[in-house]
Amino acid sequence: MDTLTSVITLPMSLAAAGAAHFLASRAVKAVLWSVSPLATGEPQAYTYERDVWRTAEPATLQVVIAVLASGAVVWLGALLGWRWLSGAGIAAWFGALALDLLRWERVAVSAHNLWFQRGLRERVHQVAYENILDVHVEEKDTGGFTLRRGRANRVCRLNVRMKDKRVVALPKTDAHAGLADVEEVANQLRQRLRHLEDREAMRRSEAAAHEAAQRAAEAPADGDAELRRALNKLRAGALAPDLPKAVKLRDES
């Protein structure tokens, strides 16, 4: 193989290894989302995951380097005519795909819980909405390196504040490609939390009306008229409690 051919085939081999990994990774993860969803016992509503090729994180960069290195090994084996070396490069490519899956970070929301996982073989964390105080989307510029944007990268993530004041930082992903998915998960969470607040307001109002009714029933027949007026007011509040304002979801049309 002459020098010119060697120079031309190297970037082709790297590109082939990268494209094959990109397509295979997306296909495998789509299958895993279907056969091994995060949510159990209830369907998932919205999800997001860390994008390996676009997210500026050391863990994702290591996967990308492993993929490209496997392509370089295959190229070198072909250049030298060493089939065993090309075979080692192919094996390294599959190893890079396995590493990608082992570091796969994903998030899902269902009707009653938030779910997240940091690695395919790691524990799936389940957080009930009753334990969540609020959520917000964090978006910021970051260093690191990606093939698409060099060092000019931006990441986003969902931060969840618990009622015990702990903050759970969910997986990061590229803000340019993944912000819409993160916002969808955040809006679903806000909607469910608002629903819980509405139910709790209704429950408190009904409990107060019931307590006032009991006091009125135990009062003498010629009891205080002010108590009866308070009872009527509480009953009216139970039928139309003062609920918090609804969350206005972002219009993505």
PyMOL commands that set and color helices and strands:
alter all, ss='L'
color gray80, all
select helices_A, chain A and resi 3-35+58-80+83-102+129-131+175-218+225-239
alter helices_A, ss='H'
color red, helices_A
select strands_A, chain A and resi 44-49+105-110+113-118+124-128+132-142+153-162+167-169+173-174
alter strands_A, ss='S'
color yellow, strands_A
deselect
rebuild
show_as cartoon
